[in-house]
Amino acid sequence: MIWLWILIIVLVGFVIPEIVLAGVIYSVLLVRTSKKKWGRDVDLPDDEEYIGMYREGLEWGELYSDYKRDVEVKSGRLRLVGEYFDFGGEKAAIVIAGRMESLKYSYYFSEPYRRAGYNVLVIDNRAHGYSDGVFSSLGYREYRDIEEWSRLLHDELGNKAVFLHGICIGSCVALFTLADENCPEYIEGMCGDGMFTRFSESFINHMNEDKRPKLIPTWLVFLFIRIFSGANVTSDGPYYRIDRVKKPILFIHSRQDTYSTPDQVKKLYAKCESPNKRLVWFEKGAHSRVRVNAPEKYDKTVVDFLSEL
């Protein structure tokens, strides 16, 4: 009988609280629990740099609004929505934002593609903005969405080629797309801004911040991700797929990135077998904040890479 009580105490005192905590963290990070969460109208954080990026992006969207039209595709059962800026080019770029961001965030990264003569598609990822979906899958399902968007750009909108630009998790989505054996031939390459080797590493780096609780049951969080989002974040990720990519790939990375750390992109670059790969370092900028710290260099890096395709 005493062993039963010991088991109950252990369950109540340790196991159940950890399961609950892991479930809460997973829900906060990767589950859209309401339409307001990860919507297009966001509550701006108390972060002047982010606010500046977001507002500059909105100004870009307003400046070129005459070139814009709403578009949508079906990916499985999900209706996904986006905005297509037709600048009269023969190619198009898809800007893929990271977790929590709608297509409005992608405006900020669109200018170098307009300058390079590309049309631009910004999208609400599944479970974001006006698109359907509940779970963010960290690229493990989203890459199929990108293939659908690419077909729209090529088959219906007449673009001869498609280039992918991903920020953070968006770069993982782009990489998974290029690594897929069914990737359309007309997807010509990608740029990854702040790419990580696997999500579990970046997640742990996030959790190691001073403001985060220290006793996070990370393996339980990863288990929830595996069950509900279909993502194996410990033994799969960009590092495990990048050697399948033979198309051009541009890596943009900050030496100050504490989430997708510099050592991660070095590993990715070393393992990448593309004959046309380039890694460009930026001295300043937190994760996803490279362009705001060196906009001219950032845009020129992208434009120069596109000119060589």
C-alpha positions as CSV (number, residue, x, y, z in Angstrom):
1,M,0.0,0.0,0.0
2,I,2.8,2.4,0.8
3,W,4.2,2.0,-2.7
4,L,0.8,3.1,-4.1
5,W,1.0,6.2,-2.0
6,I,4.5,6.9,-3.1
7,L,3.4,6.6,-6.7
8,I,0.5,9.0,-6.2
9,I,2.8,11.5,-4.5
10,V,5.3,11.3,-7.4
11,L,2.5,11.7,-10.0
12,V,0.8,14.6,-8.2
13,G,3.9,16.3,-7.1
14,F,6.2,15.9,-10.1
15,V,4.9,14.2,-13.2
16,I,1.4,15.8,-13.7
17,P,2.7,19.4,-13.1
18,E,5.4,18.8,-15.7
19,I,3.0,17.5,-18.2
20,V,0.7,20.4,-17.7
21,L,3.5,22.9,-17.9
22,A,4.8,21.3,-21.2
23,G,1.2,21.4,-22.6
24,V,0.8,25.1,-21.7
25,I,4.2,26.0,-23.3
26,Y,3.3,24.0,-26.5
27,S,-0.1,25.7,-26.7
28,V,1.4,29.1,-26.3
29,L,4.1,28.6,-28.9
30,L,2.5,26.5,-31.6
31,V,-1.3,26.4,-31.3
32,R,-3.6,29.1,-32.6
33,T,-6.2,29.1,-29.8
34,S,-8.2,32.1,-31.3
35,K,-8.4,34.1,-34.5
36,K,-6.9,37.0,-32.8
37,K,-3.7,35.1,-32.0
38,W,-1.2,35.5,-34.7
39,G,-3.6,37.7,-36.6
40,R,-2.8,40.5,-39.0
41,D,-3.6,43.2,-36.5
42,V,-1.0,42.6,-33.8
43,D,-0.3,44.2,-30.5
44,L,3.1,45.7,-31.0
45,P,5.6,44.7,-28.3
46,D,7.6,47.2,-26.3
47,D,10.4,46.9,-28.7
48,E,11.4,50.0,-30.7
49,E,13.4,48.0,-33.2
50,Y,10.5,45.7,-34.0
51,I,8.1,48.5,-34.2
52,G,10.3,50.3,-36.6
53,M,10.5,47.3,-38.9
54,Y,6.8,46.6,-38.7
55,R,5.8,50.2,-39.5
56,E,8.4,50.5,-42.3
57,G,6.9,47.4,-43.8
58,L,3.4,48.8,-43.6
59,E,4.6,51.9,-45.4
60,W,6.1,49.7,-48.2
61,G,2.7,47.8,-48.5
62,E,0.9,51.1,-48.7
63,L,3.4,52.6,-51.2
64,Y,2.9,49.7,-53.7
65,S,-0.8,49.0,-52.9
66,D,-1.8,49.7,-56.5
67,Y,0.2,46.7,-57.6
68,K,-1.4,44.4,-55.1
69,R,-4.2,41.9,-55.3
70,D,-5.5,39.2,-52.9
71,V,-4.8,35.6,-53.8
72,E,-5.6,32.2,-52.2
73,V,-4.8,28.5,-52.6
74,K,-6.0,25.3,-51.1
75,S,-3.5,23.1,-49.4
76,G,-5.2,19.9,-48.3
77,R,-8.3,21.0,-46.5
78,L,-6.8,24.4,-45.6
79,R,-7.6,27.7,-47.4
80,L,-4.5,29.8,-47.4
81,V,-4.5,33.5,-48.3
82,G,-1.9,36.0,-49.5
83,E,-1.2,39.2,-51.4
84,Y,0.5,39.3,-54.7
85,F,2.4,42.4,-55.9
86,D,2.7,42.3,-59.7
87,F,5.5,44.6,-60.7
88,G,5.6,43.3,-64.2
89,G,8.5,40.9,-63.7
90,E,9.0,37.4,-65.2
91,K,9.9,35.9,-61.8
92,A,8.4,36.0,-58.3
93,A,9.6,35.7,-54.8
94,I,7.7,34.3,-51.9
95,V,8.5,35.9,-48.5
96,I,7.9,33.4,-45.7
97,A,7.7,34.9,-42.3
98,G,8.4,33.0,-39.1
99,R,6.2,31.9,-36.2
100,M,3.6,34.4,-35.0
101,E,3.9,36.7,-37.9
102,S,1.3,37.5,-40.6
103,L,2.0,38.6,-44.2
104,K,2.2,42.2,-43.0
105,Y,5.5,41.4,-41.4
106,S,6.8,40.1,-44.7
107,Y,6.4,43.5,-46.4
108,Y,9.6,44.6,-44.6
109,F,11.7,42.0,-46.4
110,S,10.1,42.5,-49.9
111,E,12.0,45.6,-51.2
112,P,15.2,43.8,-52.5
113,Y,13.0,41.6,-54.7
114,R,11.1,44.5,-56.1
115,R,14.5,46.2,-56.9
116,A,15.7,43.0,-58.6
117,G,12.7,43.0,-60.9
118,Y,10.8,40.2,-59.1
119,N,7.1,40.1,-58.4
120,V,6.4,39.5,-54.7
121,L,4.0,37.2,-52.9
122,V,3.5,37.6,-49.2
123,I,1.5,35.0,-47.4
124,D,-0.3,34.2,-44.2
125,N,1.2,30.9,-43.1
126,R,-1.2,28.2,-42.0
127,A,-2.7,29.1,-38.6
128,H,-1.7,32.8,-39.1
129,G,-3.5,35.9,-40.3
130,Y,-6.5,35.1,-42.5
131,S,-5.4,31.5,-43.4
132,D,-7.0,28.4,-42.0
133,G,-5.3,26.1,-39.5
134,V,-4.7,25.6,-35.8
135,F,-1.2,24.1,-35.5
136,S,2.1,25.6,-36.5
137,S,4.2,22.7,-37.8
138,L,7.6,24.4,-38.0
139,G,7.9,23.7,-41.7
140,Y,7.0,20.0,-41.6
141,R,3.7,20.6,-43.2
142,E,4.1,24.2,-44.4
143,Y,6.5,23.2,-47.2
144,R,3.6,21.6,-49.0
145,D,1.8,25.0,-48.8
146,I,4.7,26.7,-50.5
147,E,4.6,24.2,-53.3
148,E,0.9,25.1,-53.8
149,W,1.7,28.8,-53.8
150,S,4.5,28.2,-56.3
151,R,2.2,26.4,-58.6
152,L,-0.2,29.4,-58.5
153,L,2.7,31.8,-59.3
154,H,3.9,29.6,-62.2
155,D,0.8,28.0,-63.6
156,E,-1.8,30.7,-63.2
157,L,0.1,34.0,-62.8
158,G,2.7,33.3,-65.5
159,N,5.9,33.6,-63.6
160,K,8.8,31.6,-65.1
161,A,10.6,31.0,-61.8
162,V,10.0,31.3,-58.1
163,F,12.5,32.2,-55.4
164,L,11.9,31.7,-51.7
165,H,13.0,34.0,-48.9
166,G,12.5,32.7,-45.4
167,I,13.0,34.4,-42.0
168,C,13.7,32.1,-39.0
169,I,11.2,29.2,-39.2
170,G,10.3,30.6,-42.7
171,S,13.8,29.6,-43.8
172,C,13.2,26.1,-42.5
173,V,10.0,26.0,-44.6
174,A,11.9,27.1,-47.7
175,L,14.6,24.6,-47.1
176,F,12.2,21.7,-46.7
177,T,10.5,22.8,-49.9
178,L,13.8,22.6,-51.9
179,A,14.7,19.3,-50.2
180,D,11.4,17.7,-51.2
181,E,11.7,15.2,-54.1
182,N,8.6,16.7,-55.6
183,C,9.9,20.3,-55.5
184,P,8.9,22.0,-58.8
185,E,11.8,22.6,-61.1
186,Y,10.8,26.3,-61.5
187,I,11.6,27.0,-57.8
188,E,15.1,28.3,-58.5
189,G,16.5,28.7,-55.1
190,M,16.2,30.3,-51.7
191,C,17.5,32.8,-49.1
192,G,17.6,31.7,-45.5
193,D,17.7,34.5,-42.9
194,G,18.6,33.1,-39.4
195,M,18.3,29.4,-40.3
196,F,18.8,26.9,-37.5
197,T,20.1,23.3,-37.6
198,R,17.0,21.9,-35.7
199,F,14.3,23.6,-33.8
200,S,15.1,21.9,-30.5
201,E,18.5,23.8,-30.4
202,S,16.9,27.2,-30.9
203,F,14.1,26.4,-28.5
204,I,16.6,25.6,-25.8
205,N,18.5,28.8,-26.5
206,H,15.2,30.7,-26.1
207,M,14.5,29.0,-22.8
208,N,17.9,29.8,-21.5
209,E,17.2,33.5,-21.4
210,D,17.3,35.1,-18.0
211,K,13.6,35.9,-18.0
212,R,12.5,32.3,-18.8
213,P,11.7,29.7,-16.1
214,K,14.6,27.3,-15.7
215,L,12.8,24.0,-15.0
216,I,11.1,23.6,-18.4
217,P,10.5,19.9,-19.3
218,T,11.8,20.3,-22.8
219,W,11.5,16.7,-23.8
220,L,7.8,16.8,-23.0
221,V,7.4,19.9,-25.1
222,F,9.1,18.2,-28.0
223,L,6.8,15.2,-27.5
224,F,3.7,17.4,-27.7
225,I,5.2,18.9,-30.9
226,R,5.7,15.5,-32.3
227,I,2.2,14.3,-31.5
228,F,0.2,17.4,-32.5
229,S,2.3,19.3,-35.0
230,G,3.9,16.2,-36.7
231,A,7.4,17.7,-36.3
232,N,10.4,15.7,-35.1
233,V,12.4,18.6,-33.7
234,T,15.2,16.6,-32.1
235,S,16.3,14.3,-34.9
236,D,15.1,16.1,-38.0
237,G,15.4,19.6,-39.2
238,P,17.3,21.7,-41.8
239,Y,20.6,20.0,-40.9
240,Y,19.2,16.6,-41.8
241,R,17.8,17.6,-45.1
242,I,20.2,20.3,-46.5
243,D,22.4,17.8,-48.3
244,R,19.4,17.0,-50.6
245,V,19.4,20.7,-51.8
246,K,21.2,21.2,-55.1
247,K,19.7,24.5,-56.0
248,P,21.2,27.9,-55.2
249,I,21.0,28.9,-51.5
250,L,22.0,32.2,-49.8
251,F,22.5,32.1,-46.1
252,I,22.2,35.5,-44.3
253,H,23.3,35.4,-40.6
254,S,24.2,37.7,-37.8
255,R,27.1,37.0,-35.5
256,Q,25.0,38.3,-32.6
257,D,22.2,35.7,-33.1
258,T,21.7,34.0,-29.8
259,Y,18.9,31.7,-31.0
260,S,20.0,30.4,-34.3
261,T,23.6,30.7,-33.3
262,P,26.5,31.2,-35.7
263,D,27.8,27.7,-35.1
264,Q,24.5,26.3,-36.4
265,V,24.7,28.1,-39.8
266,K,28.4,27.1,-40.1
267,K,27.3,23.4,-39.8
268,L,24.5,24.0,-42.4
269,Y,26.8,25.7,-44.8
270,A,29.5,22.9,-44.5
271,K,27.0,20.2,-45.1
272,C,25.2,21.9,-48.0
273,E,26.2,20.3,-51.3
274,S,24.7,23.0,-53.6
275,P,27.2,24.2,-56.2
276,N,25.9,27.7,-55.8
277,K,25.9,28.5,-52.1
278,R,26.9,31.6,-50.2
279,L,27.1,32.6,-46.6
280,V,27.1,36.3,-45.8
281,W,27.8,37.5,-42.3
282,F,26.4,40.6,-40.6
283,E,28.1,41.9,-37.5
284,K,25.1,43.3,-35.8
285,G,21.5,42.2,-35.3
286,A,19.5,40.0,-33.0
287,H,17.6,37.0,-34.4
288,S,15.5,38.1,-37.4
289,R,16.8,41.7,-37.0
290,V,19.6,41.6,-39.6
291,R,18.1,43.9,-42.2
292,V,17.2,46.6,-39.8
293,N,20.8,46.9,-38.7
294,A,22.3,47.0,-42.2
295,P,19.5,47.6,-44.8
296,E,21.7,48.6,-47.7
297,K,24.1,45.6,-47.3
298,Y,21.2,43.2,-46.8
299,D,19.3,44.4,-49.9
300,K,22.5,44.4,-52.0
301,T,23.4,40.9,-50.8
302,V,20.0,39.6,-52.0
303,V,20.0,41.5,-55.3
304,D,23.5,40.5,-56.2
305,F,22.7,36.8,-55.5
306,L,19.6,37.0,-57.7
307,S,21.6,38.6,-60.5
308,E,23.8,35.5,-60.7
309,L,21.0,32.9,-61.0
